[in-house]
Amino acid sequence: MAVPKKATSVSRKGKRRAGQHHKLYRKFPFLCTNCGTLTLPHKMCSSCGVYKGNEIVELKAEEDNSEETEA
Ligand SMILES: [Zn+2]
């Protein structure tokens, strides 16, 4: 039976399986410049819909709030 010359070490396997966890919970997390919540790099903020200071998506929650204040 063929055996691989270099087996994958426990630490290397653990790093690979950790995946996005290290990006999310790293020492200096990506915070939204608009609302300050935790976001992923190169992604729109999921809570306010802003990316690099530009509003990409108007979220339904904000629209509901504005309607309540008008009424
Ligand atoms: Zn935000």
N, CA, C, O and the ligand as a Tripos MOL2 file, in Angstrom:
@<TRIPOS>MOLECULE
protein
  285   283    72     0     0
PROTEIN
NO_CHARGES

@<TRIPOS>ATOM
      1 N           0.8390   -1.1920    0.0000 N.3       1 MET1
      2 CA          0.0000    0.0000    0.0000 C.3       1 MET1
      3 C           0.8750    1.2420    0.0000 C.2       1 MET1
      4 O           1.8360    1.3300    0.7640 O.2       1 MET1
      5 N           0.5360    2.2220   -0.8720 N.am      2 ALA2
      6 CA          1.3290    3.4460   -0.9780 C.3       2 ALA2
      7 C           1.1100    4.3490    0.2360 C.2       2 ALA2
      8 O          -0.0160    4.5350    0.6980 O.2       2 ALA2
      9 N           2.2240    4.9070    0.7440 N.am      3 VAL3
     10 CA          2.1430    5.8020    1.9080 C.3       3 VAL3
     11 C           2.7300    7.1550    1.5170 C.2       3 VAL3
     12 O           3.8330    7.1910    0.9720 O.2       3 VAL3
     13 N           2.0430    8.2650    1.7700 N.am      4 PRO4
     14 CA          2.5800    9.5820    1.4130 C.3       4 PRO4
     15 C           3.9000    9.8620    2.1360 C.2       4 PRO4
     16 O           4.0680    9.5180    3.3060 O.2       4 PRO4
     17 N           4.8480   10.5040    1.4020 N.am      5 LYS5
     18 CA          6.1830   10.7580    1.9470 C.3       5 LYS5
     19 C           6.1170   11.6760    3.1630 C.2       5 LYS5
     20 O           6.7730   11.4290    4.1750 O.2       5 LYS5
     21 N           5.3050   12.7570    3.0540 N.am      6 LYS6
     22 CA          5.1470   13.6810    4.1900 C.3       6 LYS6
     23 C           3.6660   13.7340    4.5610 C.2       6 LYS6
     24 O           2.8490   14.2390    3.7910 O.2       6 LYS6
     25 N           3.3250   13.2230    5.7230 N.am      7 ALA7
     26 CA          1.9390   13.2930    6.1750 C.3       7 ALA7
     27 C           1.6380   14.7060    6.6730 C.2       7 ALA7
     28 O           2.5350   15.4000    7.1520 O.2       7 ALA7
     29 N           0.3730   15.1350    6.5610 N.am      8 THR8
     30 CA         -0.0290   16.4600    7.0460 C.3       8 THR8
     31 C          -0.0040   16.4680    8.5660 C.2       8 THR8
     32 O          -0.5980   15.6050    9.2130 O.2       8 THR8
     33 N           0.6950   17.4600    9.1340 N.am      9 SER9
     34 CA          0.8230   17.5270   10.5900 C.3       9 SER9
     35 C          -0.4880   17.9490   11.2370 C.2       9 SER9
     36 O          -1.3740   18.4850   10.5720 O.2       9 SER9
     37 N          -0.6040   17.7060   12.5280 N.am     10 VAL10
     38 CA         -1.8310   18.0430   13.2710 C.3      10 VAL10
     39 C          -2.0780   19.5490   13.2290 C.2      10 VAL10
     40 O          -3.2130   19.9920   13.0550 O.2      10 VAL10
     41 N          -0.9900   20.3490   13.3940 N.am     11 SER11
     42 CA         -1.1570   21.8030   13.4310 C.3      11 SER11
     43 C          -1.5610   22.3470   12.0640 C.2      11 SER11
     44 O          -2.3860   23.2560   11.9730 O.2      11 SER11
     45 N          -0.9700   21.7810   10.9850 N.am     12 ARG12
     46 CA         -1.3030   22.2400    9.6390 C.3      12 ARG12
     47 C          -2.7650   21.9180    9.2960 C.2      12 ARG12
     48 O          -3.4660   22.7330    8.6970 O.2      12 ARG12
     49 N          -3.2030   20.7370    9.6780 N.am     13 LYS13
     50 CA         -4.5910   20.3260    9.4640 C.3      13 LYS13
     51 C          -5.5460   21.2470   10.2320 C.2      13 LYS13
     52 O          -6.5930   21.6420    9.7200 O.2      13 LYS13
     53 N          -5.1580   21.5830   11.4850 N.am     14 GLY14
     54 CA         -5.9880   22.4590   12.3140 C.3      14 GLY14
     55 C          -6.1090   23.8440   11.7210 C.2      14 GLY14
     56 O          -7.1920   24.4290   11.7250 O.2      14 GLY14
     57 N          -4.9870   24.3890   11.1980 N.am     15 LYS15
     58 CA         -4.9930   25.7190   10.5720 C.3      15 LYS15
     59 C          -5.9080   25.7290    9.3590 C.2      15 LYS15
     60 O          -6.6720   26.6750    9.1660 O.2      15 LYS15
     61 N          -5.8360   24.6790    8.5340 N.am     16 ARG16
     62 CA         -6.6570   24.5960    7.3280 C.3      16 ARG16
     63 C          -8.1420   24.5370    7.6880 C.2      16 ARG16
     64 O          -8.9680   25.1910    7.0500 O.2      16 ARG16
     65 N          -8.4730   23.7540    8.7050 N.am     17 ARG17
     66 CA         -9.8800   23.5810    9.0750 C.3      17 ARG17
     67 C         -10.4530   24.7910    9.7900 C.2      17 ARG17
     68 O         -11.6700   24.9740    9.8180 O.2      17 ARG17
     69 N          -9.5860   25.6280   10.3760 N.am     18 ALA18
     70 CA        -10.0600   26.8280   11.0770 C.3      18 ALA18
     71 C         -10.7070   27.7970   10.0930 C.2      18 ALA18
     72 O         -11.6950   28.4520   10.4240 O.2      18 ALA18
     73 N         -10.1410   27.8920    8.8590 N.am     19 GLY19
     74 CA        -10.7370   28.6540    7.7730 C.3      19 GLY19
     75 C         -10.9860   30.1070    8.1040 C.2      19 GLY19
     76 O         -10.0640   30.8300    8.4820 O.2      19 GLY19
     77 N         -12.2190   30.5370    7.9670 N.am     20 GLN20
     78 CA        -12.5920   31.9410    8.0880 C.3      20 GLN20
     79 C         -12.5430   32.4170    9.5390 C.2      20 GLN20
     80 O         -12.5520   33.6220    9.7940 O.2      20 GLN20
     81 N         -12.4920   31.4920   10.4810 N.am     21 HIS21
     82 CA        -12.4900   31.8510   11.9060 C.3      21 HIS21
     83 C         -11.3570   32.8220   12.2360 C.2      21 HIS21
     84 O         -11.5680   33.7810   12.9790 O.2      21 HIS21
     85 N         -10.1430   32.5860   11.6890 N.am     22 HIS22
     86 CA         -8.9980   33.4290   11.9970 C.3      22 HIS22
     87 C          -9.1770   34.8240   11.4210 C.2      22 HIS22
     88 O          -8.7350   35.8020   12.0230 O.2      22 HIS22
     89 N          -9.8320   34.9310   10.2410 N.am     23 LYS23
     90 CA        -10.0720   36.2400    9.6400 C.3      23 LYS23
     91 C         -11.0700   37.0320   10.4680 C.2      23 LYS23
     92 O         -10.9180   38.2420   10.6300 O.2      23 LYS23
     93 N         -12.0990   36.3540   10.9980 N.am     24 LEU24
     94 CA        -13.1490   37.0290   11.7610 C.3      24 LEU24
     95 C         -12.6320   37.5110   13.1100 C.2      24 LEU24
     96 O         -12.8980   38.6430   13.5140 O.2      24 LEU24
     97 N         -11.8940   36.6480   13.8040 N.am     25 TYR25
     98 CA        -11.5070   36.9440   15.1750 C.3      25 TYR25
     99 C         -10.0160   37.1960   15.2900 C.2      25 TYR25
    100 O          -9.3860   36.7230   16.2360 O.2      25 TYR25
    101 N          -9.4240   37.9460   14.3290 N.am     26 ARG26
    102 CA         -8.0030   38.2570   14.4050 C.3      26 ARG26
    103 C          -7.7740   39.4190   15.3750 C.2      26 ARG26
    104 O          -8.7280   39.9690   15.9250 O.2      26 ARG26
    105 N          -6.4980   39.7940   15.5830 N.am     27 LYS27
    106 CA         -6.1320   40.7690   16.6080 C.3      27 LYS27
    107 C          -6.7770   42.1360   16.3150 C.2      27 LYS27
    108 O          -7.3020   42.7820   17.2220 O.2      27 LYS27
    109 N          -6.7350   42.5750   15.0380 N.am     28 PHE28
    110 CA         -7.3480   43.8420   14.6630 C.3      28 PHE28
    111 C          -8.5090   43.5580   13.7110 C.2      28 PHE28
    112 O          -8.2880   43.4520   12.5050 O.2      28 PHE28
    113 N          -9.7360   43.4310   14.2140 N.am     29 PRO29
    114 CA        -10.8580   43.0320   13.3610 C.3      29 PRO29
    115 C         -11.2740   44.1580   12.4060 C.2      29 PRO29
    116 O         -11.0190   45.3370   12.6500 O.2      29 PRO29
    117 N         -11.9250   43.7460   11.3100 N.am     30 PHE30
    118 CA        -12.4470   44.7050   10.3470 C.3      30 PHE30
    119 C         -13.7390   45.2840   10.8930 C.2      30 PHE30
    120 O         -14.7390   44.5770   11.0170 O.2      30 PHE30
    121 N         -13.7210   46.5740   11.2220 N.am     31 LEU31
    122 CA        -14.9120   47.2220   11.7570 C.3      31 LEU31
    123 C         -15.5110   48.1430   10.7030 C.2      31 LEU31
    124 O         -14.7840   48.7690    9.9320 O.2      31 LEU31
    125 N         -16.8350   48.2230   10.6740 N.am     32 CYS32
    126 CA        -17.5320   49.1120    9.7500 C.3      32 CYS32
    127 C         -17.2370   50.5610   10.1180 C.2      32 CYS32
    128 O         -17.3140   50.9350   11.2880 O.2      32 CYS32
    129 N         -16.8930   51.3950    9.1020 N.am     33 THR33
    130 CA        -16.5840   52.8020    9.3630 C.3      33 THR33
    131 C         -17.8370   53.5970    9.6790 C.2      33 THR33
    132 O         -17.7620   54.6690   10.2800 O.2      33 THR33
    133 N         -19.0040   53.0710    9.2730 N.am     34 ASN34
    134 CA        -20.2630   53.7850    9.4670 C.3      34 ASN34
    135 C         -20.8850   53.4850   10.8270 C.2      34 ASN34
    136 O         -21.2500   54.4020   11.5620 O.2      34 ASN34
    137 N         -21.0070   52.1860   11.1660 N.am     35 CYS35
    138 CA        -21.7060   51.8200   12.4060 C.3      35 CYS35
    139 C         -20.8010   51.1130   13.4090 C.2      35 CYS35
    140 O         -21.1820   50.9810   14.5720 O.2      35 CYS35
    141 N         -19.5940   50.6440   12.9940 N.am     36 GLY36
    142 CA        -18.6470   50.0780   13.9470 C.3      36 GLY36
    143 C         -18.8430   48.6130   14.2690 C.2      36 GLY36
    144 O         -18.2090   48.1000   15.1910 O.2      36 GLY36
    145 N         -19.7070   47.9190   13.5320 N.am     37 THR37
    146 CA        -19.8990   46.4940   13.7850 C.3      37 THR37
    147 C         -18.8510   45.6710   13.0370 C.2      37 THR37
    148 O         -18.2120   46.1700   12.1100 O.2      37 THR37
    149 N         -18.6770   44.4180   13.4370 N.am     38 LEU38
    150 CA        -17.6830   43.5190   12.8510 C.3      38 LEU38
    151 C         -18.1110   43.1070   11.4460 C.2      38 LEU38
    152 O         -19.2180   42.6010   11.2590 O.2      38 LEU38
    153 N         -17.2250   43.3240   10.4400 N.am     39 THR39
    154 CA        -17.5250   42.9420    9.0620 C.3      39 THR39
    155 C         -16.3670   42.1490    8.4770 C.2      39 THR39
    156 O         -15.2720   42.1350    9.0410 O.2      39 THR39
    157 N         -16.6030   41.4910    7.3510 N.am     40 LEU40
    158 CA        -15.5540   40.7750    6.6450 C.3      40 LEU40
    159 C         -14.8390   41.7330    5.6960 C.2      40 LEU40
    160 O         -15.4640   42.6750    5.2080 O.2      40 LEU40
    161 N         -13.5200   41.5210    5.4120 N.am     41 PRO41
    162 CA        -12.8020   42.3690    4.4870 C.3      41 PRO41
    163 C         -13.3460   42.2550    3.0700 C.2      41 PRO41
    164 O         -13.7190   41.1640    2.6380 O.2      41 PRO41
    165 N         -13.3980   43.3810    2.3330 N.am     42 HIS42
    166 CA        -13.8940   43.4560    0.9610 C.3      42 HIS42
    167 C         -15.3590   43.0600    0.8560 C.2      42 HIS42
    168 O         -15.8170   42.6050   -0.1930 O.2      42 HIS42
    169 N         -16.0950   43.2360    1.9580 N.am     43 LYS43
    170 CA        -17.5200   42.9030    1.9530 C.3      43 LYS43
    171 C         -18.3090   44.0930    2.4770 C.2      43 LYS43
    172 O         -17.8150   44.8840    3.2800 O.2      43 LYS43
    173 N         -19.5550   44.2020    2.0010 N.am     44 MET44
    174 CA        -20.4550   45.2330    2.4820 C.3      44 MET44
    175 C         -20.8430   44.9390    3.9270 C.2      44 MET44
    176 O         -20.9240   43.7770    4.3250 O.2      44 MET44
    177 N         -21.0860   46.0000    4.7230 N.am     45 CYS45
    178 CA        -21.5250   45.8110    6.1020 C.3      45 CYS45
    179 C         -22.9470   45.2490    6.0920 C.2      45 CYS45
    180 O         -23.8350   45.7880    5.4320 O.2      45 CYS45
    181 N         -23.1480   44.1540    6.8370 N.am     46 SER46
    182 CA        -24.4500   43.4860    6.8070 C.3      46 SER46
    183 C         -25.4930   44.2130    7.6510 C.2      46 SER46
    184 O         -26.6910   44.0050    7.4610 O.2      46 SER46
    185 N         -25.0520   45.0650    8.5830 N.am     47 SER47
    186 CA        -26.0170   45.7210    9.4650 C.3      47 SER47
    187 C         -26.5010   47.0560    8.9030 C.2      47 SER47
    188 O         -27.6580   47.4180    9.1190 O.2      47 SER47
    189 N         -25.6320   47.8200    8.1700 N.am     48 CYS48
    190 CA        -26.0590   49.1270    7.6610 C.3      48 CYS48
    191 C         -25.9860   49.2200    6.1370 C.2      48 CYS48
    192 O         -26.4940   50.1890    5.5720 O.2      48 CYS48
    193 N         -25.3640   48.2400    5.4380 N.am     49 GLY49
    194 CA        -25.3310   48.2270    3.9780 C.3      49 GLY49
    195 C         -24.3710   49.2160    3.3580 C.2      49 GLY49
    196 O         -24.5900   49.6700    2.2360 O.2      49 GLY49
    197 N         -23.2880   49.5650    4.0860 N.am     50 VAL50
    198 CA        -22.3250   50.5470    3.5910 C.3      50 VAL50
    199 C         -20.9970   49.8590    3.3160 C.2      50 VAL50
    200 O         -20.5380   49.0550    4.1270 O.2      50 VAL50
    201 N         -20.3560   50.1740    2.1530 N.am     51 TYR51
    202 CA        -19.0250   49.6770    1.8390 C.3      51 TYR51
    203 C         -18.1540   50.8440    1.4000 C.2      51 TYR51
    204 O         -18.4980   51.5450    0.4480 O.2      51 TYR51
    205 N         -17.0130   51.0690    2.0890 N.am     52 LYS52
    206 CA        -16.0800   52.1650    1.8220 C.3      52 LYS52
    207 C         -16.7890   53.5300    1.8190 C.2      52 LYS52
    208 O         -16.4900   54.3850    0.9860 O.2      52 LYS52
    209 N         -17.7080   53.7240    2.7350 N.am     53 GLY53
    210 CA        -18.3780   55.0170    2.8780 C.3      53 GLY53
    211 C         -19.5370   55.2310    1.9320 C.2      53 GLY53
    212 O         -20.2520   56.2260    2.0550 O.2      53 GLY53
    213 N         -19.7480   54.3060    0.9700 N.am     54 ASN54
    214 CA        -20.8660   54.4530    0.0380 C.3      54 ASN54
    215 C         -21.9810   53.4890    0.4270 C.2      54 ASN54
    216 O         -21.7290   52.3250    0.7360 O.2      54 ASN54
    217 N         -23.2200   53.9880    0.4080 N.am     55 GLU55
    218 CA        -24.3390   53.1330    0.7450 C.3      55 GLU55
    219 C         -24.6680   52.2640   -0.4660 C.2      55 GLU55
    220 O         -25.0560   52.7810   -1.5140 O.2      55 GLU55
    221 N         -24.5140   50.9380   -0.3280 N.am     56 ILE56
    222 CA        -24.7130   50.0020   -1.4240 C.3      56 ILE56
    223 C         -26.1650   49.5460   -1.4580 C.2      56 ILE56
    224 O         -26.8090   49.5620   -2.5070 O.2      56 ILE56
    225 N         -26.6730   49.1360   -0.2890 N.am     57 VAL57
    226 CA        -28.0220   48.5940   -0.2080 C.3      57 VAL57
    227 C         -28.7820   49.3210    0.8950 C.2      57 VAL57
    228 O         -28.2660   49.5130    1.9960 O.2      57 VAL57
    229 N         -30.0100   49.7200    0.5890 N.am     58 GLU58
    230 CA        -30.8700   50.2540    1.6390 C.3      58 GLU58
    231 C         -31.5470   49.0900    2.3280 C.2      58 GLU58
    232 O         -32.3000   48.3430    1.7040 O.2      58 GLU58
    233 N         -31.2830   48.9350    3.6080 N.am     59 LEU59
    234 CA        -31.8400   47.8090    4.3450 C.3      59 LEU59
    235 C         -33.2740   48.1170    4.7770 C.2      59 LEU59
    236 O         -33.6350   49.2670    5.0270 O.2      59 LEU59
    237 N         -34.0830   47.0480    4.8560 N.am     60 LYS60
    238 CA        -35.5100   47.2010    5.1590 C.3      60 LYS60
    239 C         -35.7430   47.7680    6.5650 C.2      60 LYS60
    240 O         -36.7020   48.5060    6.7920 O.2      60 LYS60
    241 N         -34.8570   47.4140    7.5090 N.am     61 ALA61
    242 CA        -35.0230   47.8600    8.8990 C.3      61 ALA61
    243 C         -34.9680   49.3880    8.9810 C.2      61 ALA61
    244 O         -35.7480   50.0040    9.7070 O.2      61 ALA61
    245 N         -34.0120   50.0110    8.2100 N.am     62 GLU62
    246 CA        -33.8840   51.4620    8.2240 C.3      62 GLU62
    247 C         -35.1220   52.1210    7.6230 C.2      62 GLU62
    248 O         -35.5800   53.1510    8.1190 O.2      62 GLU62
    249 N         -35.6740   51.5240    6.5400 N.am     63 GLU63
    250 CA        -36.8620   52.0750    5.9000 C.3      63 GLU63
    251 C         -38.0540   52.0470    6.8540 C.2      63 GLU63
    252 O         -38.8290   53.0010    6.9210 O.2      63 GLU63
    253 N         -38.1940   50.9400    7.5930 N.am     64 ASP64
    254 CA        -39.2900   50.8110    8.5580 C.3      64 ASP64
    255 C         -39.2030   51.8820    9.6400 C.2      64 ASP64
    256 O         -40.2160   52.4480   10.0500 O.2      64 ASP64
    257 N         -37.9750   52.1550   10.0990 N.am     65 ASN65
    258 CA        -37.7840   53.1610   11.1460 C.3      65 ASN65
    259 C         -38.1880   54.5480   10.6520 C.2      65 ASN65
    260 O         -38.8220   55.3130   11.3790 O.2      65 ASN65
    261 N         -37.8080   54.8760    9.3820 N.am     66 SER66
    262 CA        -38.1120   56.2060    8.8440 C.3      66 SER66
    263 C         -39.6200   56.3660    8.6880 C.2      66 SER66
    264 O         -40.1580   57.4480    8.9250 O.2      66 SER66
    265 N         -40.3020   55.2970    8.2910 N.am     67 GLU67
    266 CA        -41.7540   55.3700    8.1600 C.3      67 GLU67
    267 C         -42.4290   55.5990    9.5070 C.2      67 GLU67
    268 O         -43.4180   56.3260    9.6050 O.2      67 GLU67
    269 N         -41.8820   54.9720   10.5360 N.am     68 GLU68
    270 CA        -42.4510   55.1310   11.8760 C.3      68 GLU68
    271 C         -42.2890   56.5580   12.3740 C.2      68 GLU68
    272 O         -43.1910   57.0960   13.0160 O.2      68 GLU68
    273 N         -41.1410   57.1830   12.0830 N.am     69 THR69
    274 CA        -40.9070   58.5400   12.5570 C.3      69 THR69
    275 C         -41.7930   59.5470   11.8160 C.2      69 THR69
    276 O         -42.2360   60.5400   12.3930 O.2      69 THR69
    277 N         -42.0470   59.2720   10.5160 N.am     70 GLU70
    278 CA        -42.9010   60.1790    9.7350 C.3      70 GLU70
    279 C         -44.3590   60.1380   10.2110 C.2      70 GLU70
    280 O         -45.0300   61.1690   10.2660 O.2      70 GLU70
    281 N         -44.8390   58.9430   10.5530 N.am     71 ALA71
    282 CA        -46.2480   58.7970   10.9350 C.3      71 ALA71
    283 C         -46.5650   59.3420   12.3220 C.2      71 ALA71
    284 O         -47.7120   59.2810   12.7630 O.2      71 ALA71
    285 ZN        -22.1270   49.1970    9.1900 Zn       72 ZN72
@<TRIPOS>BOND
     1     1     2 1
     2     2     3 1
     3     3     4 2
     4     3     5 am
     5     5     6 1
     6     6     7 1
     7     7     8 2
     8     7     9 am
     9     9    10 1
    10    10    11 1
    11    11    12 2
    12    11    13 am
    13    13    14 1
    14    14    15 1
    15    15    16 2
    16    15    17 am
    17    17    18 1
    18    18    19 1
    19    19    20 2
    20    19    21 am
    21    21    22 1
    22    22    23 1
    23    23    24 2
    24    23    25 am
    25    25    26 1
    26    26    27 1
    27    27    28 2
    28    27    29 am
    29    29    30 1
    30    30    31 1
    31    31    32 2
    32    31    33 am
    33    33    34 1
    34    34    35 1
    35    35    36 2
    36    35    37 am
    37    37    38 1
    38    38    39 1
    39    39    40 2
    40    39    41 am
    41    41    42 1
    42    42    43 1
    43    43    44 2
    44    43    45 am
    45    45    46 1
    46    46    47 1
    47    47    48 2
    48    47    49 am
    49    49    50 1
    50    50    51 1
    51    51    52 2
    52    51    53 am
    53    53    54 1
    54    54    55 1
    55    55    56 2
    56    55    57 am
    57    57    58 1
    58    58    59 1
    59    59    60 2
    60    59    61 am
    61    61    62 1
    62    62    63 1
    63    63    64 2
    64    63    65 am
    65    65    66 1
    66    66    67 1
    67    67    68 2
    68    67    69 am
    69    69    70 1
    70    70    71 1
    71    71    72 2
    72    71    73 am
    73    73    74 1
    74    74    75 1
    75    75    76 2
    76    75    77 am
    77    77    78 1
    78    78    79 1
    79    79    80 2
    80    79    81 am
    81    81    82 1
    82    82    83 1
    83    83    84 2
    84    83    85 am
    85    85    86 1
    86    86    87 1
    87    87    88 2
    88    87    89 am
    89    89    90 1
    90    90    91 1
    91    91    92 2
    92    91    93 am
    93    93    94 1
    94    94    95 1
    95    95    96 2
    96    95    97 am
    97    97    98 1
    98    98    99 1
    99    99   100 2
   100    99   101 am
   101   101   102 1
   102   102   103 1
   103   103   104 2
   104   103   105 am
   105   105   106 1
   106   106   107 1
   107   107   108 2
   108   107   109 am
   109   109   110 1
   110   110   111 1
   111   111   112 2
   112   111   113 am
   113   113   114 1
   114   114   115 1
   115   115   116 2
   116   115   117 am
   117   117   118 1
   118   118   119 1
   119   119   120 2
   120   119   121 am
   121   121   122 1
   122   122   123 1
   123   123   124 2
   124   123   125 am
   125   125   126 1
   126   126   127 1
   127   127   128 2
   128   127   129 am
   129   129   130 1
   130   130   131 1
   131   131   132 2
   132   131   133 am
   133   133   134 1
   134   134   135 1
   135   135   136 2
   136   135   137 am
   137   137   138 1
   138   138   139 1
   139   139   140 2
   140   139   141 am
   141   141   142 1
   142   142   143 1
   143   143   144 2
   144   143   145 am
   145   145   146 1
   146   146   147 1
   147   147   148 2
   148   147   149 am
   149   149   150 1
   150   150   151 1
   151   151   152 2
   152   151   153 am
   153   153   154 1
   154   154   155 1
   155   155   156 2
   156   155   157 am
   157   157   158 1
   158   158   159 1
   159   159   160 2
   160   159   161 am
   161   161   162 1
   162   162   163 1
   163   163   164 2
   164   163   165 am
   165   165   166 1
   166   166   167 1
   167   167   168 2
   168   167   169 am
   169   169   170 1
   170   170   171 1
   171   171   172 2
   172   171   173 am
   173   173   174 1
   174   174   175 1
   175   175   176 2
   176   175   177 am
   177   177   178 1
   178   178   179 1
   179   179   180 2
   180   179   181 am
   181   181   182 1
   182   182   183 1
   183   183   184 2
   184   183   185 am
   185   185   186 1
   186   186   187 1
   187   187   188 2
   188   187   189 am
   189   189   190 1
   190   190   191 1
   191   191   192 2
   192   191   193 am
   193   193   194 1
   194   194   195 1
   195   195   196 2
   196   195   197 am
   197   197   198 1
   198   198   199 1
   199   199   200 2
   200   199   201 am
   201   201   202 1
   202   202   203 1
   203   203   204 2
   204   203   205 am
   205   205   206 1
   206   206   207 1
   207   207   208 2
   208   207   209 am
   209   209   210 1
   210   210   211 1
   211   211   212 2
   212   211   213 am
   213   213   214 1
   214   214   215 1
   215   215   216 2
   216   215   217 am
   217   217   218 1
   218   218   219 1
   219   219   220 2
   220   219   221 am
   221   221   222 1
   222   222   223 1
   223   223   224 2
   224   223   225 am
   225   225   226 1
   226   226   227 1
   227   227   228 2
   228   227   229 am
   229   229   230 1
   230   230   231 1
   231   231   232 2
   232   231   233 am
   233   233   234 1
   234   234   235 1
   235   235   236 2
   236   235   237 am
   237   237   238 1
   238   238   239 1
   239   239   240 2
   240   239   241 am
   241   241   242 1
   242   242   243 1
   243   243   244 2
   244   243   245 am
   245   245   246 1
   246   246   247 1
   247   247   248 2
   248   247   249 am
   249   249   250 1
   250   250   251 1
   251   251   252 2
   252   251   253 am
   253   253   254 1
   254   254   255 1
   255   255   256 2
   256   255   257 am
   257   257   258 1
   258   258   259 1
   259   259   260 2
   260   259   261 am
   261   261   262 1
   262   262   263 1
   263   263   264 2
   264   263   265 am
   265   265   266 1
   266   266   267 1
   267   267   268 2
   268   267   269 am
   269   269   270 1
   270   270   271 1
   271   271   272 2
   272   271   273 am
   273   273   274 1
   274   274   275 1
   275   275   276 2
   276   275   277 am
   277   277   278 1
   278   278   279 1
   279   279   280 2
   280   279   281 am
   281   281   282 1
   282   282   283 1
   283   283   284 2
@<TRIPOS>SUBSTRUCTURE
     1 MET1         2 RESIDUE 1 A MET
     2 ALA2         6 RESIDUE 1 A ALA
     3 VAL3        10 RESIDUE 1 A VAL
     4 PRO4        14 RESIDUE 1 A PRO
     5 LYS5        18 RESIDUE 1 A LYS
     6 LYS6        22 RESIDUE 1 A LYS
     7 ALA7        26 RESIDUE 1 A ALA
     8 THR8        30 RESIDUE 1 A THR
     9 SER9        34 RESIDUE 1 A SER
    10 VAL10       38 RESIDUE 1 A VAL
    11 SER11       42 RESIDUE 1 A SER
    12 ARG12       46 RESIDUE 1 A ARG
    13 LYS13       50 RESIDUE 1 A LYS
    14 GLY14       54 RESIDUE 1 A GLY
    15 LYS15       58 RESIDUE 1 A LYS
    16 ARG16       62 RESIDUE 1 A ARG
    17 ARG17       66 RESIDUE 1 A ARG
    18 ALA18       70 RESIDUE 1 A ALA
    19 GLY19       74 RESIDUE 1 A GLY
    20 GLN20       78 RESIDUE 1 A GLN
    21 HIS21       82 RESIDUE 1 A HIS
    22 HIS22       86 RESIDUE 1 A HIS
    23 LYS23       90 RESIDUE 1 A LYS
    24 LEU24       94 RESIDUE 1 A LEU
    25 TYR25       98 RESIDUE 1 A TYR
    26 ARG26      102 RESIDUE 1 A ARG
    27 LYS27      106 RESIDUE 1 A LYS
    28 PHE28      110 RESIDUE 1 A PHE
    29 PRO29      114 RESIDUE 1 A PRO
    30 PHE30      118 RESIDUE 1 A PHE
    31 LEU31      122 RESIDUE 1 A LEU
    32 CYS32      126 RESIDUE 1 A CYS
    33 THR33      130 RESIDUE 1 A THR
    34 ASN34      134 RESIDUE 1 A ASN
    35 CYS35      138 RESIDUE 1 A CYS
    36 GLY36      142 RESIDUE 1 A GLY
    37 THR37      146 RESIDUE 1 A THR
    38 LEU38      150 RESIDUE 1 A LEU
    39 THR39      154 RESIDUE 1 A THR
    40 LEU40      158 RESIDUE 1 A LEU
    41 PRO41      162 RESIDUE 1 A PRO
    42 HIS42      166 RESIDUE 1 A HIS
    43 LYS43      170 RESIDUE 1 A LYS
    44 MET44      174 RESIDUE 1 A MET
    45 CYS45      178 RESIDUE 1 A CYS
    46 SER46      182 RESIDUE 1 A SER
    47 SER47      186 RESIDUE 1 A SER
    48 CYS48      190 RESIDUE 1 A CYS
    49 GLY49      194 RESIDUE 1 A GLY
    50 VAL50      198 RESIDUE 1 A VAL
    51 TYR51      202 RESIDUE 1 A TYR
    52 LYS52      206 RESIDUE 1 A LYS
    53 GLY53      210 RESIDUE 1 A GLY
    54 ASN54      214 RESIDUE 1 A ASN
    55 GLU55      218 RESIDUE 1 A GLU
    56 ILE56      222 RESIDUE 1 A ILE
    57 VAL57      226 RESIDUE 1 A VAL
    58 GLU58      230 RESIDUE 1 A GLU
    59 LEU59      234 RESIDUE 1 A LEU
    60 LYS60      238 RESIDUE 1 A LYS
    61 ALA61      242 RESIDUE 1 A ALA
    62 GLU62      246 RESIDUE 1 A GLU
    63 GLU63      250 RESIDUE 1 A GLU
    64 ASP64      254 RESIDUE 1 A ASP
    65 ASN65      258 RESIDUE 1 A ASN
    66 SER66      262 RESIDUE 1 A SER
    67 GLU67      266 RESIDUE 1 A GLU
    68 GLU68      270 RESIDUE 1 A GLU
    69 THR69      274 RESIDUE 1 A THR
    70 GLU70      278 RESIDUE 1 A GLU
    71 ALA71      282 RESIDUE 1 A ALA
    72 ZN72       285 GROUP 0 **** ****
